[in-house]
Amino acid sequence: MKVSFKKYLIIFCPIICFLLLMRVAVSYKHDTRHAPGPLEIKLAQVRLGATVEEADALFGTPPDETSQTEGVIMNPTTMLTASNEQAAQYGMPQEYVLRTWKGEEISATVAFDNEGQAVCRWVWSSNNPPPLNPYGPYRVFKRVGLF
């Protein structure tokens, strides 16, 4: 019995398309967005408990902005402002001095307590990132339950 090429095409084409789609979805999820830049590397070197002078020495320049805010430290990389509803779950708000260094696309902020010691640090994008596509492979597969 002779099997036609068309039957093979009908059987294997959906399988190959599915495998390619899965490859795209997995690479999309695990894609590294960017390599850390100099500002991110310097921020990672600021240890918790470092003084203002030590932080300035690591960055090599004084900060571009300095401000005071009241907030709650959630973890070493997250600070909630006092007006945030979740802040009460993590303790009483305290005064912090925020020192921010700006790069081309990102900014780095270190929060210092009243004793002048670093208690929290984070990097944030200076530009508003484009919204994620709700129909991107990762989002679709997540809704279906594959991730």
Number of C-alpha atoms within 10 A of each C-alpha: 3 4 7 8 8 8 10 10 11 10 10 11 12 11 12 11 11 12 12 12 13 15 11 13 19 15 13 14 12 9 9 8 7 6 7 10 11 11 17 17 12 15 20 15 12 21 16 16 15 15 18 19 11 15 22 15 12 14 17 10 10 16 17 11 11 14 10 12 14 15 20 24 20 15 12 14 14 14 18 18 16 17 12 10 9 13 18 14 9 12 12 12 17 14 15 24 20 19 22 20 20 17 15 9 11 15 19 21 21 25 28 23 16 10 10 15 21 25 21 23 23 17 18 13 13 13 10 8 7 6 6 8 10 9 9 11 17 21 17 15 15 10 9 9 8 9 12
